[in-house]
Amino acid sequence: MSDDHAYQAISAYSNHLIETPNIDRIAKMGMLFTNATVTNSICAPSRATILTGKHSHINGKIDNDFPFDTTNATFPQLFQEAGYQTAMFGKLHFGNSPKGFDQFKILPGQGAYYNPDFITKNEGTIKVQGYVTDIITDMTLDWLQKERKPDQPFMLMYLHKAPHREWLPAERHLAEFTQRTFPEPATLFDDYSGRGRAAKEAEMNLLKHMNWAGDSKVYPEVMDELGIPDASGWDKGAFQREVGRLDSAQRATWDQYYMPVNEAFKKAFPTMTEKEKMQWRYQRYMQDYLGTIASVDENVGRVLDYLEENGLMENTIIVYTSDQGFYLGEHGWFDKRFVYDESFKTPLLVSWPGKVKAGSKTDEMVQNLDFAQTFLDAAGIPAPSDMQGESLIPLLTGNTEKWTRDAVYYHYYEYPSVHMVKRHYAIVTKEYKLTHYYFDTDEWELIDRINDRQELKNVYDDPAYAEIKTELHQKLEGLREKYGDSKEISQSYLDRYLDQLEQTQQFGNANKEVTRKILEERKK
């Protein structure tokens, strides 16, 4: 699994941005899911759902701040109890001692791209010299070579930090990617005129909200020279935190390629229009984001090669996914959170020789909610009755008549917070998407997924969709009841969140003016 890997940046889905031949190998050996989705498009909650097979409101991890309910059973625990050797290497994001693992080496929190620290099961906290994607792979291969017991089945979680913000490519990719130019998405200059407050008020715009130093790699001294303010308050700090980890040799290589980028920007900036600035920022974003993916693909290839060379491919299920999707300039955005496709959908590629037909595809509505039960089903391990997903084995093995789901449920909670994406829940089918934005707004949005693939127009009040709207409302209420979600549960989480904000006055990277206004209104 990678972090924030948009399906648009995997060539098995589309090669308009980058070629990912090694990740594509998994699809060629097995199945590509074109409607794989998440229940809550944000990192830690997505991982909690994957581990537990439960929606966020049940496992307790509704956002990146709320604690995970550690009384939940996780599928790695069940594998370990069933006699599997278990290991995890890379990014977990929450918790320092993952349950159910014989061995683990995980990044603290988000981790770092260069010379990262790791929390380990047996060695305490260690710092490892090098590039994080390579290191995670080295650890994974080392375990396979030295610790895996050949007479015991294994369950291995190989989890990359990349391509999470802030995007720092490996040294070997800087020359290529700092020079590349990428096609712009059709909706780069979306004005959100066809939708409501939620899209208009989100703070994910590449030009307005992306950090100049931390994200676009404009050196802090260049920002000062050009009079670009540190509007977020953490822009320059993000640059120093990440680039500051480089040793002298790494920094020399970094400066070799990024100083010319900065010099060219200094010359161009005084006469750039707002449109040109947006286009420049999009290219800088893609250069770094996709540069980190180049390393992920290379390293996935290293693991696949090892499995092939050591006779492990034939009896191993291989899954590649991400914790959610990501905006690559669509709607002018970066980040995730919304139920719009680029963040709601996630890559999912599964190979299982002898079981899954090579080169197959499915457009069925599946979710990360289903992963735990799928893995347990494949291994013949009974799943706990309180898991809420469905095993994907019927789809994987061609027994599609046994798959009956036609809609999935989504709920996002982290507001007011960074990027200011409003709280919302939704039902999504292959054809439609009905969303309710709530709390400091009360808006419904209906998207026709077939006729409006870019999701630009809310047709909720269009009389032509009246019958569809009524049907979706009924199905949405049915899903909320099925999964045990309700207005009362949402309100309880909201109250706890706002109570904490009032007590601490720690607003993080949220829009402080809007957050204070929300709290003042609450007092009234």
ABEGO torsion letter per residue (X at the ends): XBBGBBAAABAAABAAABBBAAAAAAAAABBBBAABBBABBBAAAAAAAAAAGBBAAAAGBABAABBBBAABBBAAAAAAAAGBBBBBBEBAGBEABBBGBABBBBBBEAEBABGBBBBBAAAEBBBBBEBAAAAAAAAAAAAAAAABBAABBBBBBBBBAOBBOBBBBBAAAAAAAAABBBBBBAAAABAGAABBAAAAABBABAAAABBAAAAAGBBAAAAAAAGBBBAAGAAAAAAAAAAAABBAAAAAAAAAAAAAAAAAAAAAAAABBAAAAAAAAAAAAAAAAAAAAAAAAAAAAAAAAAAAAAGAAAABBBBBBBABBBBBGBGGBBEBGBABAAAABBBBBBBBBGABBBGBBBABBBBAAAAAAAAAAAAGBBBBAABABBBAAAAAAGBAAABABABBBBBBABOBBBGGBBBBBBBBBAABBBBBBBGABBBBBBBBAAABAAGABBAAABAAAAAAAAAAAAAAAAAAAAAGBBAAAAAAAAAAAAAAAAAAGBAEABBAAAAAAAAAAAAX
